[in-house]
Amino acid sequence: RSGSLSHRQGFPIFHIFSHPVRSSLFSSGRRTPPARSGHRCVADDTNLYVFGGYNPDYDESGGSENEDYPLFRELWRYHFATGRWQQIQTEGYVPTELASMSAVLHGNNLLVFGGTGIPFGENNGNDVHVCNVKYKRWSLLNCRGKKPKRIYGQAMVIINGFLYVFGGTTGYIYSTDLHRLDLTTREWIHLKPNNPRDDLPEERYRHEIAQDGQRIYILGGGTSWTFTHTTWRPIPGRRLRFFVFEPCGILIGFPAPRRCHSCVQIRNDVFICGGYNGEFILADLWKINLRTFQWSRLPAVMPEPAYFHCAAVTPTGCMYIHGGVVNIHENKRTGSLFKIWLAVPSLLERCWERLLQAFPHLANLPTVQLLNLGLTQELIERLK
């Protein structure tokens, strides 16, 4: 179900979450990723990639077959065109810090930084691991300079060839550190704003980052016992003007404070979804425009409230949400996958979806036959 179309502030958007995204069996291994939390996902126009995660439920975690219980040392791929999950068999050194790490997709390279193992806070990482999703091989990025501390729950983003990492925790100490990695020279630099100590953002973890090419925006987060309640503050820094915004949740039209939420960005629009406010698991969906700084709550809600879930958006504007904690009292996690269009899909995308629905076995046809049917090489690559 693609949802209903409405208009708000002149911006058309599909607001309804779909039913759980269809999935199919594959030839070997488990059918779908087991329920989990603390994992990360990224997306391109063909696949959703899900890495890592945690589930203390022995049976849900794979039992004796999972050598890394209660963590998941595995990379999954969900193929949009066929609706199939597949656990990718990779080579090289896979990270062992598998909960609350950060992940971004840079071309065909999945960059993973930080995270923690078991027990949480005792086995943290500060290396950058790279998995080439095309060749299915992991490697360790050899870096120099002052690396960030061994942390988890930090947020990171790539801007103009630089990887920025902000915040996080060692498990005992929460951070406001900002580090930058030059992806060309592979040198870390610790960026130190010129602000007085009382004019810095509060320490936090499990926040999210947005950017407009010149500035970084920090959304939400907190510690294990507090949530942020402050407002906009400009922070001069090197190369970037560094801004922080923490939703106060008091005025109508602002998201409530939260951590462990998800965040995706489409050009100047940033969307946050779900999370935890210290009392309730949230299911709301909000948008902020980085030009007008206007928040708007979208009428869609998550099919099931979740936090410690992951979300990613495709280049065409479709957001996928996977997993997370859905019941605090029972410590219950989910493996559900949902999607929602955050931007009006092009006619090509709508036709492509309908074609795949009508002919689900299209991917089984040889390339020559697909070309004869009129499919472009780009669509065939997405299909295969």
Buried (B, 14 or more C-beta within 10 A) or exposed (E): EBBEEEEEEEEEBBBBBBEBBEBEEBEEEBEBBBBBBBBBBBBBEBBBBBBBBBBEBEEBBBEEEBEBBBBBBBBBBBBBBBBBBBBBEBEBEBBBBBBBBBBBBEEEBBBBBBBBBBEBBEBBBBBBBBBBBEEBEBBEBEBEBEBBBBBBBBBBBBBEEBBBBBBBBBBEEBBBBBBBBBBEEBEBBEBEBEBEEEEBBBBBBBBBBBBBEEBBBBBBBBBEEBBBEEEEBEBEBEEBEBBBBBBBBEEEEBBBBBBBBBBBBBEEBBBBBBBBBEEEBBBBBBBBBBEEEEBBBBEBBBBBBBBBBBBBBBEBBBBBBBBBBBEEEEEBBBBBBBBBBBBBBEEEBEEBBEBBEEEBEBBEBEEEEBEEEEBEEEBBEBBE
